[in-house]
Amino acid sequence: MFKIPNQEYTAEFKDLAVKRVNDGLTAGAAARELGWVEQT
């Protein structure tokens, strides 16, 4: 089985994700916008 290595995200990147959701995006839409898989 292929394992994807863990990624580390900066505090600024995490803050941006939270801001997107607080601005009205769903968590899935914010994830897609930031290049994450929706389940993340």
MMTF fields as JSON, N, C-alpha, C and O atoms, coordinates in Angstrom:
{
  "mmtfVersion": "1.0.0",
  "mmtfProducer": "UNKNOWN",
  "numBonds": 159,
  "numAtoms": 160,
  "numGroups": 40,
  "numChains": 1,
  "numModels": 1,
  "chainsPerModel": [1],
  "groupsPerChain": [40],
  "chainIdList": ["A"],
  "bondAtomList": [4, 2, 8, 6, 12, 10, 16, 14, 20, 18, 24, 22, 28, 26, 32, 30, 36, 34, 40, 38, 44, 42, 48, 46, 52, 50, 56, 54, 60, 58, 64, 62, 68, 66, 72, 70, 76, 74, 80, 78, 84, 82, 88, 86, 92, 90, 96, 94, 100, 98, 104, 102, 108, 106, 112, 110, 116, 114, 120, 118, 124, 122, 128, 126, 132, 130, 136, 134, 140, 138, 144, 142, 148, 146, 152, 150, 156, 154],
  "bondOrderList": [1, 1, 1, 1, 1, 1, 1, 1, 1, 1, 1, 1, 1, 1, 1, 1, 1, 1, 1, 1, 1, 1, 1, 1, 1, 1, 1, 1, 1, 1, 1, 1, 1, 1, 1, 1, 1, 1, 1],
  "groupList": [{"groupName": "MET", "atomNameList": ["N", "CA", "C", "O"], "elementList": ["N", "C", "C", "O"], "formalChargeList": [0, 0, 0, 0], "bondAtomList": [1, 0, 2, 1, 3, 2], "bondOrderList": [1, 1, 2], "singleLetterCode": "M", "chemCompType": "L-PEPTIDE LINKING"}, {"groupName": "PHE", "atomNameList": ["N", "CA", "C", "O"], "elementList": ["N", "C", "C", "O"], "formalChargeList": [0, 0, 0, 0], "bondAtomList": [1, 0, 2, 1, 3, 2], "bondOrderList": [1, 1, 2], "singleLetterCode": "F", "chemCompType": "L-PEPTIDE LINKING"}, {"groupName": "LYS", "atomNameList": ["N", "CA", "C", "O"], "elementList": ["N", "C", "C", "O"], "formalChargeList": [0, 0, 0, 0], "bondAtomList": [1, 0, 2, 1, 3, 2], "bondOrderList": [1, 1, 2], "singleLetterCode": "K", "chemCompType": "L-PEPTIDE LINKING"}, {"groupName": "ILE", "atomNameList": ["N", "CA", "C", "O"], "elementList": ["N", "C", "C", "O"], "formalChargeList": [0, 0, 0, 0], "bondAtomList": [1, 0, 2, 1, 3, 2], "bondOrderList": [1, 1, 2], "singleLetterCode": "I", "chemCompType": "L-PEPTIDE LINKING"}, {"groupName": "PRO", "atomNameList": ["N", "CA", "C", "O"], "elementList": ["N", "C", "C", "O"], "formalChargeList": [0, 0, 0, 0], "bondAtomList": [1, 0, 2, 1, 3, 2], "bondOrderList": [1, 1, 2], "singleLetterCode": "P", "chemCompType": "L-PEPTIDE LINKING"}, {"groupName": "ASN", "atomNameList": ["N", "CA", "C", "O"], "elementList": ["N", "C", "C", "O"], "formalChargeList": [0, 0, 0, 0], "bondAtomList": [1, 0, 2, 1, 3, 2], "bondOrderList": [1, 1, 2], "singleLetterCode": "N", "chemCompType": "L-PEPTIDE LINKING"}, {"groupName": "GLN", "atomNameList": ["N", "CA", "C", "O"], "elementList": ["N", "C", "C", "O"], "formalChargeList": [0, 0, 0, 0], "bondAtomList": [1, 0, 2, 1, 3, 2], "bondOrderList": [1, 1, 2], "singleLetterCode": "Q", "chemCompType": "L-PEPTIDE LINKING"}, {"groupName": "GLU", "atomNameList": ["N", "CA", "C", "O"], "elementList": ["N", "C", "C", "O"], "formalChargeList": [0, 0, 0, 0], "bondAtomList": [1, 0, 2, 1, 3, 2], "bondOrderList": [1, 1, 2], "singleLetterCode": "E", "chemCompType": "L-PEPTIDE LINKING"}, {"groupName": "TYR", "atomNameList": ["N", "CA", "C", "O"], "elementList": ["N", "C", "C", "O"], "formalChargeList": [0, 0, 0, 0], "bondAtomList": [1, 0, 2, 1, 3, 2], "bondOrderList": [1, 1, 2], "singleLetterCode": "Y", "chemCompType": "L-PEPTIDE LINKING"}, {"groupName": "THR", "atomNameList": ["N", "CA", "C", "O"], "elementList": ["N", "C", "C", "O"], "formalChargeList": [0, 0, 0, 0], "bondAtomList": [1, 0, 2, 1, 3, 2], "bondOrderList": [1, 1, 2], "singleLetterCode": "T", "chemCompType": "L-PEPTIDE LINKING"}, {"groupName": "ALA", "atomNameList": ["N", "CA", "C", "O"], "elementList": ["N", "C", "C", "O"], "formalChargeList": [0, 0, 0, 0], "bondAtomList": [1, 0, 2, 1, 3, 2], "bondOrderList": [1, 1, 2], "singleLetterCode": "A", "chemCompType": "L-PEPTIDE LINKING"}, {"groupName": "ASP", "atomNameList": ["N", "CA", "C", "O"], "elementList": ["N", "C", "C", "O"], "formalChargeList": [0, 0, 0, 0], "bondAtomList": [1, 0, 2, 1, 3, 2], "bondOrderList": [1, 1, 2], "singleLetterCode": "D", "chemCompType": "L-PEPTIDE LINKING"}, {"groupName": "LEU", "atomNameList": ["N", "CA", "C", "O"], "elementList": ["N", "C", "C", "O"], "formalChargeList": [0, 0, 0, 0], "bondAtomList": [1, 0, 2, 1, 3, 2], "bondOrderList": [1, 1, 2], "singleLetterCode": "L", "chemCompType": "L-PEPTIDE LINKING"}, {"groupName": "VAL", "atomNameList": ["N", "CA", "C", "O"], "elementList": ["N", "C", "C", "O"], "formalChargeList": [0, 0, 0, 0], "bondAtomList": [1, 0, 2, 1, 3, 2], "bondOrderList": [1, 1, 2], "singleLetterCode": "V", "chemCompType": "L-PEPTIDE LINKING"}, {"groupName": "ARG", "atomNameList": ["N", "CA", "C", "O"], "elementList": ["N", "C", "C", "O"], "formalChargeList": [0, 0, 0, 0], "bondAtomList": [1, 0, 2, 1, 3, 2], "bondOrderList": [1, 1, 2], "singleLetterCode": "R", "chemCompType": "L-PEPTIDE LINKING"}, {"groupName": "GLY", "atomNameList": ["N", "CA", "C", "O"], "elementList": ["N", "C", "C", "O"], "formalChargeList": [0, 0, 0, 0], "bondAtomList": [1, 0, 2, 1, 3, 2], "bondOrderList": [1, 1, 2], "singleLetterCode": "G", "chemCompType": "PEPTIDE LINKING"}, {"groupName": "TRP", "atomNameList": ["N", "CA", "C", "O"], "elementList": ["N", "C", "C", "O"], "formalChargeList": [0, 0, 0, 0], "bondAtomList": [1, 0, 2, 1, 3, 2], "bondOrderList": [1, 1, 2], "singleLetterCode": "W", "chemCompType": "L-PEPTIDE LINKING"}],
  "groupTypeList": [0, 1, 2, 3, 4, 5, 6, 7, 8, 9, 10, 7, 1, 2, 11, 12, 10, 13, 2, 14, 13, 5, 11, 15, 12, 9, 10, 15, 10, 10, 10, 14, 7, 12, 15, 16, 13, 7, 6, 9],
  "groupIdList": [1, 2, 3, 4, 5, 6, 7, 8, 9, 10, 11, 12, 13, 14, 15, 16, 17, 18, 19, 20, 21, 22, 23, 24, 25, 26, 27, 28, 29, 30, 31, 32, 33, 34, 35, 36, 37, 38, 39, 40],
  "secStructList": [7, 7, 7, 7, 7, 7, 7, 7, 7, 7, 2, 2, 2, 2, 2, 2, 2, 2, 2, 2, 2, 2, 6, 6, 7, 7, 2, 2, 2, 2, 2, 2, 2, 2, 6, 7, 7, 6, 6, 7],
  "xCoordList": [0.845, 0.0, 0.887, 1.918, 0.481, 1.217, 0.77, -0.424, 1.719, 1.384, 1.851, 2.994, 0.958, 1.284, 1.957, 1.439, 3.099, 3.776, 2.948, 2.196, 3.103, 2.411, 2.903, 4.09, 1.972, 2.339, 2.202, 1.361, 3.031, 2.93, 2.5, 2.986, 1.6, 1.076, 1.432, 1.449, 1.713, 2.06, 0.823, -0.306, 1.046, -0.059, -0.84, -2.062, -0.151, -0.824, -1.754, -2.859, -1.307, -2.13, -3.372, -4.469, -3.211, -4.345, -5.315, -6.53, -4.784, -5.634, -6.437, -7.608, -5.806, -6.486, -7.649, -8.727, -7.44, -8.502, -9.676, -10.83, -9.391, -10.45, -11.176, -12.399, -10.427, -11.038, -11.996, -13.074, -11.608, -12.477, -13.819, -14.873, -13.771, -15.01, -15.813, -17.035, -15.135, -15.84, -16.468, -17.452, -15.912, -16.456, -17.638, -18.222, -17.993, -19.195, -19.008, -19.996, -17.778, -17.566, -17.818, -17.62, -18.252, -18.323, -16.902, -15.975, -16.735, -15.405, -14.881, -13.695, -15.755, -15.349, -14.913, -13.92, -15.657, -15.309, -13.989, -13.163, -13.79, -12.533, -11.371, -10.3, -11.581, -10.531, -10.155, -8.974, -11.164, -10.884, -10.141, -9.204, -10.555, -9.919, -8.448, -7.616, -8.137, -6.765, -5.95, -4.783, -6.564, -5.837, -5.843, -5.048, -6.708, -6.835, -7.911, -8.754, -7.888, -8.971, -10.097, -9.838, -11.347, -12.482, -12.512, -12.856, -12.159, -12.221, -11.211, -11.332, -10.236, -9.237, -9.892, -9.236],
  "yCoordList": [-1.181, 0.0, 1.24, 1.275, 2.25, 3.501, 4.436, 4.678, 4.954, 5.869, 7.278, 7.484, 8.231, 9.628, 10.18, 10.001, 10.846, 11.386, 12.485, 13.201, 12.601, 13.661, 15.016, 15.209, 15.955, 17.309, 18.19, 17.955, 19.197, 20.158, 21.493, 21.908, 22.152, 23.425, 24.508, 24.279, 25.688, 26.81, 27.296, 27.017, 28.019, 28.6, 29.57, 29.662, 30.29, 31.244, 30.518, 30.985, 29.382, 28.605, 28.081, 28.107, 27.613, 27.124, 28.263, 28.08, 29.429, 30.594, 30.961, 31.327, 30.863, 31.159, 30.188, 30.597, 28.933, 27.935, 28.271, 28.213, 28.616, 28.976, 30.228, 30.312, 31.21, 32.444, 32.166, 32.756, 31.269, 30.926, 30.377, 30.743, 29.507, 28.924, 29.988, 30.048, 30.828, 31.899, 32.901, 33.554, 33.031, 33.94, 33.333, 33.986, 32.099, 31.517, 30.297, 29.692, 29.916, 28.708, 27.48, 27.517, 26.407, 25.156, 24.642, 25.084, 23.719, 23.16, 22.468, 22.567, 21.769, 21.089, 22.071, 21.839, 23.173, 24.172, 24.85, 25.098, 25.147, 25.76, 24.803, 25.222, 23.528, 22.528, 22.469, 22.481, 22.405, 22.357, 23.604, 23.52, 24.76, 26.024, 26.048, 26.618, 25.43, 25.435, 24.22, 24.073, 23.366, 22.222, 21.003, 20.088, 20.956, 19.786, 18.875, 19.297, 17.632, 16.702, 17.088, 17.474, 16.985, 17.422, 16.769, 17.42, 15.506, 14.788, 15.325, 15.059, 16.064, 16.609, 17.636, 18.23],
  "zCoordList": [0.0, 0.0, 0.0, 0.672, -0.755, -0.847, 0.266, 0.44, 1.01, 2.095, 1.742, 1.333, 1.905, 1.65, 2.907, 4.01, 2.758, 3.946, 4.606, 3.945, 5.914, 6.644, 6.185, 5.924, 6.09, 5.72, 6.939, 7.806, 6.993, 8.083, 7.502, 6.449, 8.184, 7.721, 8.724, 9.933, 8.201, 9.069, 9.806, 9.401, 10.884, 11.637, 10.756, 10.871, 9.885, 9.003, 8.035, 7.759, 7.524, 6.594, 7.314, 6.754, 8.531, 9.306, 9.613, 9.551, 9.942, 10.197, 8.959, 9.057, 7.792, 6.537, 6.328, 5.897, 6.626, 6.48, 7.394, 6.969, 8.627, 9.581, 9.12, 9.225, 8.607, 8.127, 6.978, 6.913, 6.068, 4.94, 5.433, 4.914, 6.428, 6.966, 7.696, 7.56, 8.471, 9.183, 8.222, 8.569, 7.019, 6.014, 5.264, 4.399, 5.583, 5.009, 4.123, 3.708, 3.822, 3.024, 3.897, 5.112, 3.271, 4.009, 4.208, 3.529, 5.128, 5.369, 4.117, 3.804, 3.399, 2.171, 1.092, 0.402, 0.946, -0.064, 0.29, -0.588, 1.55, 1.979, 1.735, 1.297, 2.015, 1.789, 0.314, -0.031, -0.558, -1.999, -2.449, -3.242, -1.948, -2.334, -1.939, -2.645, -0.816, -0.302, -0.768, -0.403, -1.562, -2.11, -1.226, -1.443, -0.242, 0.617, 0.083, -0.708, 0.509, 0.248, 1.204, 2.344, 0.745, 1.558, 2.934, 3.921, 3.008, 4.289, 5.303, 6.499, 4.841, 5.761, 6.633, 7.488]
}
